Amino acid sequence: MPPQSQTQRRRRTANHDEADESRRRRQSRRNNEFDESDASEGDQDGDADMKRDGDGTEDQLVKKLVRYALACEYARIPIRRDGIREKVLGSHPRSFKRVFEGAQAQLQKVFGMEMVELPVKEKRTLKEKQKANARKAASQNATSSRQYILISTLSPEYKSQSIIAPSRIPSTPEEAAYVGFYTMVISLIVLNGGELSDTKLRRYLIRMNAGQNLPMDKTDNVLQKAVKQSYVDKVVEKSDGDEDTVTWCVGSRGRVEVPPESIAAVIREVWGDLPDDFNKKLQRSLGIQDPSDL
């Protein structure tokens, strides 16, 4: 067999290098396919990584997600998808869909609750709307808040105060007063067309003697707490020279926890003796299509 020339040896070496580089590129593409962001939207091929680790892994992740959801709701902070991936799933990012469904089943069966996605926060100021339009033009992805809260799945007959009393932390009277306060503020905002000026809101609060009737803190501090927990939104429009315009709107949590049906119940309780056309006017004011929802 004739000896190989130096040129042939160099050509073979270069071919091997190209093959190795090609394999590395294919591996890199496969790794990218398993990127965490894709997994968060629900895996397509199941949970092979959990099956390799053993049958008990999924159950442990489900329990972990249930605890995480309860802890977030206790503090009235949203259950974020990023938080689920980081604090619950860990090395199993592609298991989101099955773990989420398992946690939902446990929450419904044991606690009478379920996770629901919060609506996307509305862009209210001109600057926010311009930024949102720019992002929408750059990306065609479906809008999603990627945040959840817990709501009750119990039947109406089991939602009475004798069964579901206000939390004892910090105290039952304080919690009851806080729930009543933000529910009343949300009701006023909705009945005023979805927006309420700061001046008008202050006038309502003075009429209700909120400063004297709130046992936990000053009115401004309670409002700030409601803003922080997304029950209401405080929209401040900056203006040159003049005073800033402050408007109050319903926040994302408030829209879920205090729906029009709850507002209707509050109004009936406050109103007392109802006139004949009350339900028709209330239905129109709250934008309820089906009268049976009242």
C-alpha positions as CSV (number, residue, x, y, z in Angstrom):
1,M,0.0,0.0,0.0
2,P,1.5,3.3,-1.1
3,P,2.4,5.8,1.7
4,Q,-0.2,8.6,2.3
5,S,0.8,12.0,1.3
6,Q,0.9,14.9,3.8
7,T,-1.9,16.6,1.8
8,Q,-4.2,13.6,2.1
9,R,-3.5,13.4,5.9
10,R,-4.4,17.1,6.3
11,R,-7.6,16.7,4.2
12,R,-8.7,13.7,6.4
13,T,-8.0,15.8,9.6
14,A,-10.0,18.7,8.3
15,N,-12.9,16.4,7.4
16,H,-12.9,15.0,11.0
17,D,-12.8,18.5,12.4
18,E,-15.8,19.5,10.3
19,A,-17.7,16.4,11.4
20,D,-17.0,17.2,15.0
21,E,-18.1,20.8,14.6
22,S,-21.3,19.6,12.8
23,R,-22.1,17.3,15.7
24,R,-21.6,20.1,18.2
25,R,-23.9,22.4,16.3
26,R,-26.6,19.7,16.2
27,Q,-26.3,19.1,20.0
28,S,-26.5,22.8,20.6
29,R,-29.7,23.0,18.5
30,R,-31.2,20.1,20.5
31,N,-30.3,21.8,23.8
32,N,-32.0,25.0,22.6
33,E,-35.2,23.1,21.8
34,F,-35.4,22.2,25.4
35,D,-35.2,25.8,26.5
36,E,-37.1,26.7,29.6
37,S,-39.3,29.3,28.0
38,D,-40.7,26.7,25.6
39,A,-41.4,24.4,28.6
40,S,-43.3,27.0,30.5
41,E,-46.1,27.1,28.0
42,G,-46.7,23.4,28.4
43,D,-44.6,20.5,27.2
44,Q,-45.4,18.6,24.1
45,D,-43.7,15.3,24.7
46,G,-44.7,14.7,28.4
47,D,-42.3,14.4,31.3
48,A,-39.5,12.1,30.3
49,D,-37.1,13.7,32.8
50,M,-39.5,13.0,35.7
51,K,-40.0,9.4,34.6
52,R,-36.3,8.7,34.6
53,D,-36.0,10.1,38.2
54,G,-38.7,7.8,39.5
55,D,-42.5,7.7,40.0
56,G,-42.6,9.8,43.2
57,T,-41.0,13.0,41.6
58,E,-44.2,14.3,40.1
59,D,-46.2,13.9,43.3
60,Q,-43.5,15.8,45.2
61,L,-43.5,18.6,42.7
62,V,-47.4,18.8,42.9
63,K,-47.3,19.0,46.7
64,K,-44.5,21.7,46.4
65,L,-46.6,23.7,44.0
66,V,-49.7,23.5,46.2
67,R,-47.6,24.8,49.2
68,Y,-46.1,27.6,47.1
69,A,-49.6,28.6,45.8
70,L,-51.0,28.7,49.3
71,A,-48.1,30.7,50.6
72,C,-48.4,33.3,47.8
73,E,-52.1,33.7,48.4
74,Y,-51.7,34.1,52.1
75,A,-49.4,37.1,51.4
76,R,-51.8,38.3,48.6
77,I,-49.0,38.2,46.0
78,P,-49.5,36.6,42.6
79,I,-48.3,33.1,41.8
80,R,-45.9,33.8,39.0
81,R,-44.8,31.3,36.3
82,D,-41.2,32.3,36.7
83,G,-41.6,31.6,40.4
84,I,-43.0,28.2,39.8
85,R,-40.2,27.3,37.5
86,E,-37.5,28.6,39.9
87,K,-38.9,27.5,43.3
88,V,-41.0,24.4,42.4
89,L,-39.9,22.7,39.2
90,G,-36.1,23.3,39.5
91,S,-34.4,20.8,37.2
92,H,-37.8,19.7,35.7
93,P,-38.8,22.8,33.7
94,R,-40.6,20.8,31.0
95,S,-43.0,19.4,33.6
96,F,-45.0,22.5,34.1
97,K,-48.2,21.4,32.5
98,R,-48.6,18.1,34.3
99,V,-47.5,19.5,37.7
100,F,-49.8,22.5,37.3
101,E,-52.8,20.2,36.5
102,G,-51.9,17.9,39.4
103,A,-51.8,20.9,41.8
104,Q,-55.1,22.2,40.5
105,A,-56.7,18.8,41.2
106,Q,-55.3,18.8,44.8
107,L,-56.3,22.4,45.4
108,Q,-59.9,21.7,44.3
109,K,-60.3,18.4,46.1
110,V,-58.6,19.3,49.5
111,F,-59.0,23.1,49.8
112,G,-61.9,24.0,47.5
113,M,-59.7,26.4,45.5
114,E,-58.2,26.7,42.1
115,M,-55.6,28.8,40.4
116,V,-56.9,31.3,37.8
117,E,-54.8,33.5,35.6
118,L,-54.9,37.2,36.3
119,P,-55.9,39.5,33.4
120,V,-53.2,41.5,31.8
121,K,-52.7,44.9,33.5
122,E,-54.3,47.5,31.3
123,K,-52.2,50.3,29.9
124,R,-53.8,53.5,31.0
125,T,-51.5,56.4,30.5
126,L,-50.5,57.6,27.0
127,K,-46.8,56.6,27.7
128,E,-47.8,53.1,28.8
129,K,-50.0,52.6,25.7
130,Q,-47.2,53.7,23.4
131,K,-44.8,51.2,25.0
132,A,-47.4,48.5,24.7
133,N,-48.1,49.2,21.0
134,A,-44.3,49.1,20.4
135,R,-44.0,45.7,22.1
136,K,-47.0,44.4,20.2
137,A,-45.5,45.4,16.9
138,A,-42.2,43.7,17.8
139,S,-43.8,40.5,19.0
140,Q,-46.9,38.6,17.8
141,N,-47.1,36.4,20.9
142,A,-50.4,36.0,22.6
143,T,-50.7,38.3,25.6
144,S,-50.7,36.6,29.0
145,S,-50.0,37.9,32.4
146,R,-48.3,34.7,33.4
147,Q,-49.6,35.3,37.0
148,Y,-52.3,33.4,39.0
149,I,-54.2,33.8,42.2
150,L,-56.4,31.3,44.1
151,I,-60.1,31.6,44.1
152,S,-62.8,29.5,45.8
153,T,-64.6,26.7,43.9
154,L,-67.2,26.1,46.7
155,S,-70.9,26.3,45.9
156,P,-72.6,29.6,46.9
157,E,-74.3,28.0,49.8
158,Y,-70.9,27.2,51.4
159,K,-69.6,30.8,51.0
160,S,-71.5,32.3,53.9
161,Q,-69.7,34.2,56.6
162,S,-70.4,31.5,59.2
163,I,-68.4,29.0,57.0
164,I,-65.8,31.2,55.4
165,A,-65.0,33.8,58.1
166,P,-62.4,36.6,57.6
167,S,-58.8,35.7,58.4
168,R,-57.7,36.0,62.0
169,I,-54.4,37.5,60.9
170,P,-53.8,40.2,61.7
171,S,-57.3,40.1,63.3
172,T,-60.8,39.2,62.2
173,P,-62.1,42.8,62.6
174,E,-59.2,44.3,60.7
175,E,-59.4,41.8,57.9
176,A,-63.2,42.2,57.6
177,A,-62.8,46.0,57.5
178,Y,-60.1,45.8,54.8
179,V,-62.2,43.5,52.6
180,G,-65.2,45.7,53.0
181,F,-63.1,48.8,52.2
182,Y,-61.6,47.6,49.0
183,T,-64.9,46.0,47.9
184,M,-66.6,49.4,48.4
185,V,-63.9,51.3,46.5
186,I,-64.0,48.9,43.6
187,S,-67.8,49.1,43.5
188,L,-67.6,52.9,43.4
189,I,-65.1,52.8,40.5
190,V,-67.2,50.4,38.5
191,L,-70.4,52.3,39.0
192,N,-68.6,55.5,37.8
193,G,-67.8,53.9,34.5
194,G,-64.5,52.2,35.4
195,E,-62.6,55.3,36.4
196,L,-62.8,57.6,39.4
197,S,-61.0,60.8,39.9
198,D,-59.0,61.2,43.1
199,T,-61.1,64.2,44.2
200,K,-64.3,62.2,43.8
201,L,-63.0,59.2,45.6
202,R,-61.9,61.3,48.6
203,R,-65.4,62.9,48.7
204,Y,-66.9,59.4,48.9
205,L,-64.5,58.3,51.6
206,I,-65.2,61.4,53.7
207,R,-69.0,60.6,53.4
208,M,-68.3,57.1,54.7
209,N,-66.1,58.4,57.6
210,A,-63.3,56.1,56.4
211,G,-60.8,57.9,58.5
212,Q,-62.7,57.0,61.7
213,N,-64.1,53.6,60.6
214,L,-60.9,52.0,59.4
215,P,-59.4,50.3,62.5
216,M,-56.1,49.2,61.0
217,D,-54.4,52.3,59.6
218,K,-54.8,55.7,57.9
219,T,-56.9,55.8,54.8
220,D,-54.0,56.7,52.5
221,N,-52.0,53.7,53.8
222,V,-54.9,51.3,53.3
223,L,-55.3,52.6,49.7
224,Q,-51.6,52.1,49.1
225,K,-51.9,48.6,50.4
226,A,-54.8,47.9,48.0
227,V,-52.7,49.3,45.2
228,K,-49.8,47.1,46.1
229,Q,-52.0,44.0,46.2
230,S,-53.5,44.9,42.8
231,Y,-57.1,45.5,44.0
232,V,-57.0,49.0,42.6
233,D,-54.7,50.9,40.3
234,K,-53.6,54.5,40.9
235,V,-53.0,56.2,37.6
236,V,-50.9,59.4,37.7
237,E,-50.8,61.5,34.6
238,K,-47.8,63.9,34.6
239,S,-48.5,67.4,33.3
240,D,-46.2,70.3,32.7
241,G,-46.8,73.1,35.2
242,D,-50.2,72.0,36.4
243,E,-50.9,69.4,39.1
244,D,-50.7,65.8,38.2
245,T,-54.0,64.1,37.3
246,V,-54.8,61.1,39.6
247,T,-57.4,58.5,38.5
248,W,-58.4,55.3,40.3
249,C,-59.2,52.1,38.3
250,V,-59.9,48.5,39.2
251,G,-56.7,46.4,39.5
252,S,-56.2,42.9,38.1
253,R,-56.8,41.1,41.4
254,G,-59.8,43.3,42.0
255,R,-61.3,42.3,38.7
256,V,-61.1,38.6,39.6
257,E,-62.0,38.7,43.3
258,V,-64.8,41.3,43.0
259,P,-66.8,40.6,39.9
260,P,-70.0,42.4,38.9
261,E,-72.1,39.8,40.7
262,S,-70.4,40.6,44.0
263,I,-70.7,44.3,43.4
264,A,-74.5,43.8,42.8
265,A,-74.8,42.0,46.1
266,V,-73.0,44.8,47.9
267,I,-75.2,47.5,46.3
268,R,-78.4,45.6,47.3
269,E,-77.2,45.2,50.9
270,V,-76.4,48.9,51.1
271,W,-79.6,50.1,49.3
272,G,-82.2,48.3,51.4
273,D,-85.7,48.6,49.9
274,L,-85.3,48.2,46.2
275,P,-87.4,50.1,43.7
276,D,-89.2,48.2,40.9
277,D,-86.7,49.0,38.1
278,F,-83.6,48.6,40.3
279,N,-82.3,45.4,38.8
280,K,-82.6,46.8,35.3
281,K,-80.6,49.9,36.1
282,L,-78.1,47.9,38.1
283,Q,-77.7,45.5,35.1
284,R,-77.0,48.4,32.8
285,S,-74.6,50.1,35.2
286,L,-72.5,46.9,35.7
287,G,-72.6,45.8,32.1
288,I,-74.2,42.5,32.9
289,Q,-75.8,40.8,29.9
290,D,-77.6,38.0,31.6
291,P,-80.1,39.2,34.3
292,S,-79.9,35.8,36.1
293,D,-76.3,36.8,37.1
294,L,-77.8,39.4,39.4
